[in-house]
């Protein structure tokens, strides 16, 4: 156990910060799970709403150094890819897409 007064204070603040950080990380995980559930149910509106919430939480956590900024960026990229794959499935293909170009002279 720490004997120096400043070390004792540091132990207390570290404990408080650890609990706060754990809470924020848990909140992020919960919202990510809600987003994943919306994607699997193909609920586009809910997925978009949850994604904006997740992105906001990730950015805040990265700015406060709760998680590393690259981890936040990677997580956001992964979630955007999931949403884009869902919207690509929902969107019908353009009839002109993939059609060969005919040259007329």
BASE-84388 format. One record per atom (N, C-alpha, C, CB): residue number from 1; atom name; x, z, y. Coordinates in steps of 0.001 Angstrom, whole numbers, plus 500000, padded with zeros to 6 digits. Glycine has a CB too. Example, Ala and Ser with C-alpha at 12.3 -4.5 7.8 and 13.67 -1.06 7.14 Angstrom:
REM BASE-84388
REC     n   atom       px       pz       py
REC     1      N   513190   507800   494310
REC     1     CA   512300   507800   495500
REC     1      C   513200   507800   496700
REC     1     CB   511308   509046   495527
REC     2      N   512850   507080   497750
REC     2     CA   513670   507140   498940
REC     2      C   512900   507870   500030
REC     2     CB   514084   505725   499402
END
This chain:
REM BASE-84388
REC     n   atom       px       pz       py
REC     1      N   500850   500000   498813
REC     1     CA   500000   500000   500000
REC     1      C   500883   500000   501233
REC     1     CB   499039   501222   500008
REC     2      N   500390   499357   502266
REC     2     CA   501151   499265   503509
REC     2      C   501244   500633   504171
REC     2     CB   500506   498247   504468
REC     3      N   502415   500906   504759
REC     3     CA   502624   502182   505439
REC     3      C   502699   502014   506948
REC     3     CB   503890   502843   504933
REC     4      N   503107   500839   507389
REC     4     CA   503256   500579   508817
REC     4      C   501881   500281   509412
REC     4     CB   504242   499397   509071
REC     5      N   501649   500803   510611
REC     5     CA   500348   500698   511251
REC     5      C   499908   499236   511434
REC     5     CB   500380   501405   512597
REC     6      N   500805   498382   511863
REC     6     CA   500457   496978   512072
REC     6      C   500136   496287   510744
REC     6     CB   501603   496245   512786
REC     7      N   500809   496691   509673
REC     7     CA   500510   496123   508356
REC     7      C   499121   496551   507879
REC     7     CB   501578   496553   507332
REC     8      N   498771   497798   508158
REC     8     CA   497450   498299   507774
REC     8      C   496364   497502   508511
REC     8     CB   497323   499824   508088
REC     9      N   496594   497266   509809
REC     9     CA   495644   496475   510591
REC     9      C   495551   495050   510040
REC     9     CB   496058   496448   512079
REC    10      N   496703   494472   509694
REC    10     CA   496740   493109   509177
REC    10      C   495973   493013   507865
REC    10     CB   498189   492648   508980
REC    11      N   496087   494017   506999
REC    11     CA   495362   494031   505728
REC    11      C   493857   494029   505993
REC    11     CB   495765   495268   504877
REC    12      N   493422   494821   506987
REC    12     CA   491994   494880   507322
REC    12      C   491495   493534   507847
REC    12     CB   491733   495980   508365
REC    13      N   492245   492938   508762
REC    13     CA   491800   491666   509328
REC    13      C   491827   490560   508281
REC    13     CB   492672   491280   510523
REC    14      N   492826   490583   507403
REC    14     CA   492885   489574   506339
REC    14      C   491675   489670   505425
REC    14     CB   494169   489730   505521
REC    15      N   491257   490901   505134
REC    15     CA   490098   491103   504270
REC    15      C   488837   490552   504944
REC    15     CB   489924   492607   503935
REC    16      N   488684   490835   506242
REC    16     CA   487524   490334   506984
REC    16      C   487512   488810   507012
REC    16     CB   487523   490886   508417
REC    17      N   488668   488218   507291
REC    17     CA   488759   486766   507364
REC    17      C   488495   486128   506000
REC    17     CB   490135   486347   507886
REC    18      N   489014   486746   504929
REC    18     CA   488810   486212   503581
REC    18      C   487323   486174   503245
REC    18     CB   489572   487058   502538
REC    19      N   486612   487235   503600
REC    19     CA   485175   487292   503331
REC    19      C   484435   486231   504150
REC    19     CB   484618   488701   503648
REC    20      N   484788   486094   505422
REC    20     CA   484147   485094   506280
REC    20      C   484433   483678   505779
REC    20     CB   484629   485246   507734
REC    21      N   485684   483410   505398
REC    21     CA   486062   482088   504900
REC    21      C   485339   481763   503599
REC    21     CB   487576   482009   504693
REC    22      N   485226   482771   502738
REC    22     CA   484543   482582   501467
REC    22      C   483082   482215   501706
REC    22     CB   484646   483851   500601
REC    23      N   482468   482854   502693
REC    23     CA   481082   482572   503032
REC    23      C   480922   481141   503526
REC    23     CB   480582   483553   504086
REC    24      N   481818   480698   504396
REC    24     CA   481749   479331   504919
REC    24      C   481948   478305   503814
REC    24     CB   482796   479125   506014
REC    25      N   482915   478544   502920
REC    25     CA   483162   477622   501813
REC    25      C   481942   477540   500901
REC    25     CB   484399   478061   501009
REC    26      N   481314   478681   500666
REC    26     CA   480122   478725   499824
REC    26      C   478979   477941   500462
REC    26     CB   479695   480177   499574
REC    27      N   478836   478066   501782
REC    27     CA   477794   477323   502494
REC    27      C   478025   475819   502368
REC    27     CB   477757   477733   503978
REC    28      N   479279   475402   502494
REC    28     CA   479613   473979   502355
REC    28      C   479251   473488   500956
REC    28     CB   481118   473737   502637
REC    29      N   479618   474260   499937
REC    29     CA   479328   473867   498557
REC    29      C   477829   473747   498321
REC    29     CB   479931   474875   497579
REC    30      N   477056   474668   498895
REC    30     CA   475602   474645   498732
REC    30      C   475006   473385   499341
REC    30     CB   474971   475887   499370
REC    31      N   475437   473042   500550
REC    31     CA   474897   471855   501218
REC    31      C   475331   470586   500490
REC    31     CB   475354   471806   502691
REC    32      N   476556   470573   499957
REC    32     CA   477017   469413   499183
REC    32      C   476149   469251   497937
REC    32     CB   478517   469567   498787
REC    33      N   475805   470351   497284
REC    33     CA   474938   470279   496102
REC    33      C   473559   469749   496468
REC    33     CB   474810   471659   495442
REC    34      N   473033   470164   497626
REC    34     CA   471736   469656   498085
REC    34      C   471818   468155   498348
REC    34     CB   471280   470401   499364
REC    35      N   472938   467714   498932
REC    35     CA   473150   466291   499171
REC    35      C   473195   465533   497845
REC    35     CB   474451   466063   499968
REC    36      N   473957   466052   496889
REC    36     CA   474085   465402   495582
REC    36      C   472726   465308   494888
REC    36     CB   475083   466170   494692
REC    37      N   471930   466367   495006
REC    37     CA   470600   466368   494404
REC    37      C   469730   465282   495046
REC    37     CB   469934   467758   494556
REC    38      N   469801   465162   496369
REC    38     CA   469017   464139   497075
REC    38      C   469453   462738   496652
REC    38     CB   469165   464301   498605
REC    39      N   470754   462555   496434
REC    39     CA   471258   461243   496012
REC    39      C   470772   460922   494604
REC    39     CB   472803   461204   496067
REC    40      N   470821   461885   493701
REC    40     CA   470374   461619   492325
REC    40      C   468872   461359   492261
REC    40     CB   470735   462796   491412
REC    41      N   468117   461989   493176
REC    41     CA   466673   461744   493236
REC    41      C   466343   460501   494061
REC    41     CB   465957   462960   493823
REC    42      N   467383   459878   494638
REC    42     CA   467259   458674   495460
REC    42      C   466362   458907   496672
REC    42     CB   466711   457522   494627
REC    43      N   466479   460097   497250
REC    43     CA   465750   460445   498473
REC    43      C   466685   460187   499648
REC    43     CB   465253   461946   498452
REC    44      N   466560   459014   500232
REC    44     CA   467506   458535   501241
REC    44      C   467470   459366   502516
REC    44     CB   467218   457089   501573
REC    45      N   466278   459709   502985
REC    45     CA   466161   460468   504236
REC    45      C   466782   461858   504115
REC    45     CB   464692   460592   504643
REC    46      N   466487   462544   503035
REC    46     CA   467057   463875   502814
REC    46      C   468563   463791   502657
REC    46     CB   466435   464534   501577
REC    47      N   469024   462767   501950
REC    47     CA   470464   462598   501747
REC    47      C   471180   462393   503080
REC    47     CB   470739   461409   500810
REC    48      N   470594   461568   503954
REC    48     CA   471210   461349   505265
REC    48      C   471242   462631   506089
REC    48     CB   470457   460260   506028
REC    49      N   470149   463399   506053
REC    49     CA   470089   464653   506806
REC    49      C   471128   465646   506282
REC    49     CB   468675   465266   506722
REC    50      N   471233   465733   504969
REC    50     CA   472200   466657   504368
REC    50      C   473627   466208   504646
REC    50     CB   471970   466769   502854
REC    51      N   473841   464903   504663
REC    51     CA   475187   464391   504921
REC    51      C   475652   464745   506327
REC    51     CB   475227   462877   504725
REC    52      N   474775   464611   507306
REC    52     CA   475175   464982   508669
REC    52      C   475497   466469   508747
REC    52     CB   474065   464627   509679
REC    53      N   474735   467273   508025
REC    53     CA   474994   468720   508004
REC    53      C   476329   469030   507326
REC    53     CB   473852   469461   507280
REC    54      N   476597   468364   506215
REC    54     CA   477860   468579   505491
REC    54      C   479051   468174   506352
REC    54     CB   477869   467785   504168
REC    55      N   478937   467015   507003
REC    55     CA   480038   466522   507840
REC    55      C   480320   467510   508964
REC    55     CB   479707   465123   508423
REC    56      N   479270   468031   509568
REC    56     CA   479433   469011   510638
REC    56      C   480133   470268   510131
REC    56     CB   478073   469374   511240
REC    57      N   479689   470767   508989
REC    57     CA   480305   471976   508421
REC    57      C   481765   471736   508041
REC    57     CB   479519   472446   507189
REC    58      N   482049   470571   507467
REC    58     CA   483427   470255   507084
REC    58      C   484336   470164   508299
REC    58     CB   483474   468946   506305
REC    59      N   483838   469526   509363
REC    59     CA   484649   469406   510578
REC    59      C   484923   470769   511202
REC    59     CB   483952   468501   511595
REC    60      N   483908   471620   511230
REC    60     CA   484092   472965   511780
REC    60      C   485080   473765   510939
REC    60     CB   482747   473705   511860
REC    61      N   484944   473671   509619
REC    61     CA   485844   474411   508734
REC    61      C   487280   473913   508879
REC    61     CB   485384   474284   507274
REC    62      N   487444   472613   509039
REC    62     CA   488787   472054   509200
REC    62      C   489385   472474   510533
REC    62     CB   488754   470523   509094
REC    63      N   488573   472499   511580
REC    63     CA   489094   472875   512893
REC    63      C   489493   474343   512944
REC    63     CB   488062   472584   513971
REC    64      N   488812   475171   512136
REC    64     CA   489146   476604   512097
REC    64      C   490153   476922   510993
REC    64     CB   487877   477437   511892
REC    65      N   490643   475863   510349
REC    65     CA   491656   475976   509294
REC    65      C   491177   476780   508085
REC    65     CB   492905   476615   509854
REC    66      N   489871   476716   507823
REC    66     CA   489334   477323   506613
REC    66      C   489683   476432   505429
REC    66     CB   487793   477532   506722
REC    67      N   489585   475118   505655
REC    67     CA   490054   474143   504667
REC    67      C   490999   473192   505383
REC    67     CB   488856   473363   503997
REC    68      N   491819   472507   504628
REC    68     CA   492789   471578   505203
REC    68      C   492055   470350   505737
REC    68     CB   493859   471166   504150
REC    69      N   492556   469787   506825
REC    69     CA   491885   468643   507456
REC    69      C   491831   467436   506525
REC    69     CB   492599   468262   508753
REC    70      N   492850   467242   505694
REC    70     CA   492832   466109   504766
REC    70      C   491794   466308   503671
REC    70     CB   494213   465907   504143
REC    71      N   491600   467562   503250
REC    71     CA   490578   467846   502245
REC    71      C   489204   467544   502824
REC    71     CB   490659   469321   501770
REC    72      N   489001   467908   504089
REC    72     CA   487723   467620   504745
REC    72      C   487512   466113   504839
REC    72     CB   487672   468261   506155
REC    73      N   488544   465382   505212
REC    73     CA   488438   463925   505336
REC    73      C   488138   463278   503987
REC    73     CB   489732   463341   505921
REC    74      N   488822   463729   502942
REC    74     CA   488602   463181   501608
REC    74      C   487183   463464   501120
REC    74     CB   489621   463756   500625
REC    75      N   486700   464665   501384
REC    75     CA   485358   465056   500962
REC    75      C   484314   464211   501688
REC    75     CB   485118   466559   501228
REC    76      N   484499   464024   503000
REC    76     CA   483561   463214   503777
REC    76      C   483567   461776   503271
REC    76     CB   483916   463257   505282
REC    77      N   484733   461240   502985
REC    77     CA   484846   459878   502486
REC    77      C   484092   459720   501170
REC    77     CB   486317   459497   502304
REC    78      N   484258   460672   500292
REC    78     CA   483597   460646   498986
REC    78      C   482076   460679   499151
REC    78     CB   484066   461833   498120
REC    79      N   481606   461539   500054
REC    79     CA   480164   461674   500247
REC    79      C   479572   460422   500898
REC    79     CB   479856   462908   501102
REC    80      N   480296   459838   501857
REC    80     CA   479823   458603   502487
REC    80      C   479764   457476   501462
REC    80     CB   480737   458205   503667
REC    81      N   480732   457422   500557
REC    81     CA   480712   456398   499510
REC    81      C   479483   456568   498619
REC    81     CB   482000   456465   498664
REC    82      N   479158   457827   498288
REC    82     CA   477962   458088   497464
REC    82      C   476707   457604   498176
REC    82     CB   477836   459598   497138
REC    83      N   476607   457906   499484
REC    83     CA   475430   457490   500245
REC    83      C   475370   455974   500353
REC    83     CB   475440   458120   501643
REC    84      N   476507   455338   500590
REC    84     CA   476530   453882   500701
REC    84      C   476177   453204   499387
REC    84     CB   477893   453416   501166
REC    85      N   476573   453793   498266
REC    85     CA   476201   453221   496970
REC    85      C   474695   453330   496765
REC    85     CB   476954   453930   495819
REC    86      N   474109   454412   497260
REC    86     CA   472662   454586   497149
REC    86      C   471933   453563   498023
REC    86     CB   472256   456023   497549
REC    87      N   472402   453373   499247
REC    87     CA   471745   452408   500136
REC    87      C   471941   450977   499644
REC    87     CB   472284   452547   501564
REC    88      N   473065   450706   498995
REC    88     CA   473302   449370   498443
REC    88      C   472330   449084   497307
REC    88     CB   474755   449235   497948
REC    89      N   471985   450110   496544
REC    89     CA   471016   449935   495463
REC    89      C   469611   449723   496017
REC    89     CB   471036   451148   494526
REC    90      N   469307   450401   497117
REC    90     CA   467981   450310   497717
REC    90      C   467775   448969   498415
REC    90     CB   467770   451450   498705
REC    91      N   468834   448449   499029
REC    91     CA   468762   447232   499813
REC    91      C   468766   446009   498899
REC    91     CB   469927   447165   500806
REC    92      N   467812   445096   499047
REC    92     CA   467867   443873   498233
REC    92      C   468987   442972   498737
REC    92     CB   466506   443118   498269
REC    93      N   469547   442221   497828
REC    93     CA   470625   441311   498197
REC    93      C   470086   440176   499049
REC    93     CB   471320   440757   496948
REC    94      N   470901   439732   499954
REC    94     CA   470550   438605   500816
REC    94      C   470471   437348   499944
REC    94     CB   471597   438426   501982
REC    95      N   469436   436509   500110
REC    95     CA   469323   435319   499256
REC    95      C   470458   434324   499464
REC    95     CB   468005   434630   499510
REC    96      N   471076   434348   500638
REC    96     CA   472176   433428   500908
REC    96      C   473505   433955   500401
REC    96     CB   472272   433154   502386
REC    97      N   473539   435217   500063
REC    97     CA   474804   435807   499627
REC    97      C   475201   435226   498274
REC    97     CB   474696   437352   499547
REC    98      N   476407   434764   498180
REC    98     CA   476906   434226   496924
REC    98      C   476565   432764   496711
REC    98     CB   476370   435023   495795
REC    99      N   475766   432195   497586
REC    99     CA   475425   430787   497448
REC    99      C   476615   429936   497857
REC    99     CB   474184   430432   498293
REC   100      N   476832   428865   497137
REC   100     CA   477964   428004   497472
REC   100      C   477644   427198   498717
REC   100     CB   478313   427066   496298
REC   101      N   478644   426944   499494
REC   101     CA   478468   426169   500722
REC   101      C   478470   424673   500359
REC   101     CB   479603   426502   501770
REC   102      N   477496   423997   500896
REC   102     CA   477477   422544   500669
REC   102      C   477971   421861   501932
REC   102     CB   476039   422037   500282
REC   103      N   478840   420911   501741
REC   103     CA   479428   420181   502858
REC   103      C   478669   418872   503005
REC   103     CB   480963   419930   502642
REC   104      N   478099   418673   504186
REC   104     CA   477403   417409   504450
REC   104      C   478099   416686   505573
REC   104     CB   475915   417645   504798
REC   105      N   478435   415450   505358
REC   105     CA   479105   414619   506379
REC   105      C   478277   413434   506709
REC   105     CB   480477   414166   505916
END
